[in-house]
Amino acid sequence: MTLHQESNRYTIPSGDHLVSIRNRKRMDMTSVKAIERFDQEEFFIQTSQGYLLIRGEDLRIVHLDVDKGLLTLEGNVKLMQYDEEDSSTKGFIHKLFG
């Protein structure tokens, strides 16, 4: 991925997936296709690069632009993990001991 600078602003080529985390308190991401489920402790998001699981405390959506695929979260981020498949389709045993 290449960032292009235009007069002190950086633009991201469309379709590229970018995640930035500031001090584990604020997370910005691009190429978000869907938010499968979420609560204050867990977000499960479909991105152009697969499914992204985010776990933490006091997680909340600050900004969401569905047309552009932009999402900003705030809270205490503790874990970030990508998965190629939808984990909601995995079996009960895998969910318990995963």
C-alpha positions in Angstrom: 0.0 0.0 0.0 1.3 3.5 -0.9 0.1 6.6 0.8 -0.1 9.6 -1.4 0.6 13.1 0.1 -1.5 16.0 -1.1 -0.8 19.3 0.6 -0.2 17.9 4.1 -3.0 15.3 3.8 -2.5 11.6 3.1 -4.9 9.8 0.9 -5.3 6.0 0.9 -5.9 4.4 -2.5 -9.4 3.0 -2.5 -9.7 -0.7 -1.7 -6.6 -0.7 0.6 -7.2 -1.8 4.2 -5.5 0.3 6.8 -5.7 0.1 10.6 -4.1 2.6 12.9 -4.1 2.5 16.7 -3.3 5.5 18.9 -2.2 4.6 22.4 -4.4 1.6 22.4 -7.3 4.0 23.0 -8.4 5.0 19.4 -8.6 2.8 16.3 -9.2 4.0 12.7 -9.7 1.6 9.8 -10.6 1.6 6.2 -12.2 -1.0 3.8 -14.8 -2.0 6.4 -17.5 -4.1 4.7 -19.7 -4.9 7.6 -19.9 -5.0 11.4 -21.1 -8.5 12.2 -21.6 -8.0 15.9 -20.4 -5.7 18.7 -20.7 -4.7 22.3 -18.5 -2.9 24.8 -16.0 -5.8 25.0 -15.9 -7.2 21.4 -16.2 -6.1 17.8 -16.3 -8.6 14.9 -15.8 -6.8 11.6 -15.7 -8.0 8.0 -12.9 -6.1 6.1 -11.5 -6.4 2.6 -8.7 -8.5 4.2 -10.9 -11.0 6.1 -12.7 -10.9 9.4 -11.2 -8.8 12.2 -11.8 -9.5 15.9 -11.2 -6.7 18.4 -11.4 -7.2 22.1 -11.1 -4.7 24.9 -13.0 -2.6 27.4 -15.4 0.2 27.0 -15.3 -0.2 23.2 -17.6 2.1 21.2 -18.1 3.5 17.7 -17.0 7.1 17.4 -17.4 7.4 13.6 -18.9 5.1 10.9 -19.1 5.9 7.2 -20.7 2.9 5.5 -20.4 4.4 2.0 -16.6 4.8 2.3 -16.0 1.8 4.6 -14.5 4.0 7.4 -14.7 3.1 11.1 -13.3 4.7 14.2 -13.5 3.0 17.6 -12.5 4.2 21.0 -11.9 2.3 24.2 -9.1 0.1 25.7 -7.9 -2.2 22.9 -6.5 -5.5 24.2 -6.5 -7.8 21.2 -6.7 -7.6 17.5 -6.9 -10.8 15.4 -7.6 -11.5 11.7 -9.4 -14.7 10.5 -10.2 -15.7 7.0 -13.5 -17.3 7.8 -16.6 -16.1 9.7 -16.0 -17.4 13.2 -19.8 -17.3 13.9 -20.1 -20.4 11.8 -17.6 -22.4 13.8 -18.8 -25.1 16.1 -19.7 -24.7 19.8 -16.7 -26.6 21.0 -14.3 -24.4 19.1 -16.0 -21.3 20.5 -15.5 -22.6 24.0 -11.9 -23.7 23.7 -10.9 -21.8 20.5 
